[in-house]
Amino acid sequence: MIKPIKTPESNATLTGGDGTSTLPIIRTDNEPGEDLVISCWRGNLWDRLSFLLFGKLWLVVLSSTHPPLLIEVGRNYDVMRDNAAKD
């Protein structure tokens, strides 16, 4: 199962209700009035092979709506890159 992991950049933790685990996050400003909440997830070997073979990742959000999301794969996520791209 893919699980959230704490990174050196993590600066907050979200907690859910019954049956959910805590979620280490990076909370930062993208631009004035626009906050970013970033989490890092790691899969086991089977998860990685499954993604490699089938190319699908399923996201389930416990909500009545779907928030705006960005899902990326990579070693690190660079928040400063996103800010520079908007300049």
KEFI-378927 format. One record per residue: residue number from 0; residue in three letters; x, y, z of N, C-alpha, C in turn. Coordinates in steps of 0.001 Angstrom, whole numbers, padded with zeros to 6 digits, m for minus. Example, Ala and Ser with C-alpha at 12.3 -4.5 7.8 and 13.67 -1.06 7.14 Angstrom:
% KEFI-378927
{lokol 0,"ALA",{013190,m005690,007800},{012300,m004500,007800},{013200,m003300,007800}}
{lokol 1,"SER",{012850,m002250,007080},{013670,m001060,007140},{012900,000030,007870}}
% end
This chain:
% KEFI-378927
{lokol 0,"MET",{000834,m001177,000000},{000000,000000,000000},{000883,001246,000000}}
{lokol 1,"ILE",{000512,002238,m000748},{001220,003505,m000778},{000877,004252,000502}}
{lokol 2,"LYS",{001919,004752,001189},{001710,005395,002484},{002389,006753,002525}}
{lokol 3,"PRO",{001799,007690,003264},{002440,008997,003405},{003698,008881,004256}}
{lokol 4,"ILE",{004703,009682,003893},{005953,009672,004659},{006313,011092,005081}}
{lokol 5,"LYS",{007011,011186,006186},{007511,012471,006662},{008830,012748,005956}}
{lokol 6,"THR",{009004,013981,005508},{010237,014395,004849},{010930,015446,005714}}
{lokol 7,"PRO",{012189,015745,005433},{012870,016793,006203},{012155,018148,006096}}
{lokol 8,"GLU",{011427,018368,005003},{010727,019633,004794},{009364,019678,005478}}
{lokol 9,"SER",{008847,018540,005945},{007529,018504,006594},{007507,019469,007774}}
{lokol 10,"ASN",{006458,020306,007821},{006372,021294,008898},{005013,021313,009590}}
{lokol 11,"ALA",{004148,020341,009270},{002839,020236,009919},{002319,018819,009725}}
{lokol 12,"THR",{001270,018495,010465},{000647,017183,010355},{m000870,017353,010360}}
{lokol 13,"LEU",{m001535,016732,009395},{m002992,016716,009369},{m003461,015438,010049}}
{lokol 14,"THR",{m004533,015549,010816},{m005100,014370,011460},{m006517,014174,010959}}
{lokol 15,"GLY",{m006878,012926,010765},{m008207,012596,010276},{m009063,012000,011368}}
{lokol 16,"GLY",{m010177,011461,010957},{m011083,010832,011899},{m010728,009386,012142}}
{lokol 17,"ASP",{m011702,008653,012627},{m011502,007234,012908},{m011093,006484,011649}}
{lokol 18,"GLY",{m010139,005604,011797},{m009719,004761,010687},{m008773,005420,009713}}
{lokol 19,"THR",{m008354,006664,009985},{m007396,007322,009102},{m006104,007577,009863}}
{lokol 20,"SER",{m005024,007639,009142},{m003736,007900,009778},{m003394,009382,009669}}
{lokol 21,"THR",{m002360,009795,010375},{m001921,011181,010266},{m001223,011379,008925}}
{lokol 22,"LEU",{m001198,012624,008480},{m000605,012955,007186},{000425,014061,007368}}
{lokol 23,"PRO",{001735,013714,007318},{002765,014749,007384},{002703,015599,006123}}
{lokol 24,"ILE",{002756,016918,006290},{002644,017814,005140},{003691,018911,005189}}
{lokol 25,"ILE",{003857,019548,004048},{004623,020780,003934},{003581,021854,003634}}
{lokol 26,"ARG",{003465,022829,004514},{002519,023930,004307},{003341,025157,003929}}
{lokol 27,"THR",{003026,025760,002776},{003805,026890,002276},{002907,027797,001443}}
{lokol 28,"ASP",{003383,029013,001208},{002674,029959,000340},{003170,029786,m001078}}
{lokol 29,"ASN",{002238,029688,m002019},{002595,029627,m003427},{002730,031048,m003956}}
{lokol 30,"GLU",{001747,031850,m003653},{001773,033276,m003934},{000798,033903,m002951}}
{lokol 31,"PRO",{000783,035216,m002779},{m000097,035819,m001775},{m001551,035357,m001925}}
{lokol 32,"GLY",{m002109,034863,m000831},{m003502,034412,m000838},{m003701,033011,m001380}}
{lokol 33,"GLU",{m002631,032323,m001755},{m002743,030975,m002309},{m001783,030046,m001578}}
{lokol 34,"ASP",{m002329,029234,m000692},{m001522,028305,000097},{m001365,026980,m000627}}
{lokol 35,"LEU",{m000238,026325,m000363},{000003,024976,m000873},{000122,024027,000308}}
{lokol 36,"VAL",{m000444,022848,000172},{m000251,021766,001124},{000295,020600,000314}}
{lokol 37,"ILE",{001500,020159,000650},{002202,019125,m000111},{002448,017928,000792}}
{lokol 38,"SER",{002168,016739,000283},{002486,015522,001027},{003295,014595,000129}}
{lokol 39,"CYS",{004117,013769,000751},{004958,012827,000027},{004514,011411,000378}}
{lokol 40,"TRP",{004449,010556,m000625},{003962,009187,m000444},{004982,008224,m001012}}
{lokol 41,"ARG",{005099,007053,m000396},{006033,006036,m000889},{005309,004705,m000988}}
{lokol 42,"GLY",{005552,004021,m002097},{004964,002702,m002297},{005999,001608,m002111}}
{lokol 43,"ASN",{005512,000421,m001820},{006417,m000717,m001719},{006784,m001195,m003130}}
{lokol 44,"LEU",{007569,m002228,m003211},{008023,m002722,m004517},{006850,m003100,m005412}}
{lokol 45,"TRP",{005839,m003770,m004866},{004670,m004170,m005671},{003948,m002946,m006219}}
{lokol 46,"ASP",{003791,m001893,m005393},{003132,m000663,m005856},{003886,m000066,m007041}}
{lokol 47,"ARG",{005202,m000026,m006926},{006011,000566,m007992},{005966,m000262,m009269}}
{lokol 48,"LEU",{006009,m001581,m009128},{005902,m002443,m010310},{004526,m002326,m010953}}
{lokol 49,"SER",{003499,m002268,m010139},{002135,m002136,m010652},{001984,m000839,m011439}}
{lokol 50,"PHE",{002529,000264,m010899},{002446,001537,m011612},{003240,001483,m012910}}
{lokol 51,"LEU",{004401,000851,m012867},{005224,000715,m014061},{004500,m000082,m015149}}
{lokol 52,"LEU",{003842,m001167,m014756},{003153,m002032,m015716},{001840,m001447,m016221}}
{lokol 53,"PHE",{001059,m000876,m015316},{m000291,m000441,m015684},{m000430,001069,m015825}}
{lokol 54,"GLY",{000490,001835,m015234},{000474,003289,m015375},{m000714,003979,m014739}}
{lokol 55,"LYS",{m001339,003359,m013747},{m002507,003969,m013118},{m002256,004205,m011639}}
{lokol 56,"LEU",{m002736,005355,m011165},{m002698,005696,m009764},{m004103,006143,m009390}}
{lokol 57,"TRP",{m004661,005581,m008363},{m006024,005911,m007953},{m005979,006816,m006740}}
{lokol 58,"LEU",{m006704,007911,m006787},{m006775,008855,m005680},{m008204,008859,m005155}}
{lokol 59,"VAL",{m008366,008662,m003858},{m009685,008687,m003230},{m009690,009830,m002229}}
{lokol 60,"VAL",{m010652,010738,m002358},{m010779,011875,m001456},{m012080,011724,m000694}}
{lokol 61,"LEU",{m011987,011729,000626},{m013172,011615,001467},{m013805,012995,001581}}
{lokol 62,"SER",{m014709,013295,000651},{m015294,014628,000576},{m016482,014598,m000369}}
{lokol 63,"SER",{m017291,015636,m000304},{m018427,015725,m001224},{m018028,016397,m002535}}
{lokol 64,"THR",{m016800,016881,m002610},{m016293,017495,m003824},{m014837,017075,m004013}}
{lokol 65,"HIS",{m014262,017479,m005097},{m012870,017107,m005383},{m012033,018375,m005448}}
{lokol 66,"PRO",{m011066,018526,m004544},{m010239,019736,m004566},{m009281,019728,m005748}}
{lokol 67,"PRO",{m008762,020905,m006125},{m007742,020951,m007173},{m006500,020191,m006708}}
{lokol 68,"LEU",{m005945,019359,m007571},{m004809,018517,m007208},{m003738,018546,m008284}}
{lokol 69,"LEU",{m002518,018273,m007850},{m001408,018025,m008751},{m000701,016799,m008216}}
{lokol 70,"ILE",{m000555,015779,m009025},{000150,014566,m008616},{001374,014438,m009502}}
{lokol 71,"GLU",{002550,014324,m008878},{003797,014184,m009621},{004572,012987,m009095}}
{lokol 72,"VAL",{005415,012442,m009942},{006293,011350,m009559},{007722,011864,m009680}}
{lokol 73,"GLY",{008525,011619,m008671},{009908,012053,m008729},{010583,011935,m007383}}
{lokol 74,"ARG",{011854,012173,m007396},{012633,012061,m006163},{012289,013172,m005177}}
{lokol 75,"ASN",{012190,014403,m005682},{011873,015564,m004852},{010828,016422,m005545}}
{lokol 76,"TYR",{010156,017256,m004757},{009221,018227,m005315},{009764,019601,m005001}}
{lokol 77,"ASP",{009911,020442,m005999},{010524,021751,m005829},{009458,022838,m005872}}
{lokol 78,"VAL",{009089,023353,m004705},{008083,024407,m004620},{008574,025672,m005299}}
{lokol 79,"MET",{009860,025982,m005177},{010404,027187,m005772},{010284,027158,m007294}}
{lokol 80,"ARG",{010337,025986,m007893},{010176,025862,m009346},{008798,026344,m009758}}
{lokol 81,"ASP",{007771,025988,m008988},{006412,026420,m009301},{006286,027929,m009195}}
{lokol 82,"ASN",{006899,028521,m008172},{006843,029974,m008023},{007550,030681,m009165}}
{lokol 83,"ALA",{008698,030179,m009597},{009461,030777,m010686},{008710,030679,m012007}}
{lokol 84,"ALA",{007975,029599,m012196},{007244,029402,m013457},{006129,030428,m013613}}
{lokol 85,"LYS",{005640,030991,m012506},{004547,031956,m012580},{005046,033377,m012808}}
{lokol 86,"ASP",{006359,033612,m012636},{006919,034962,m012812},{007072,035315,m014264}}
% end
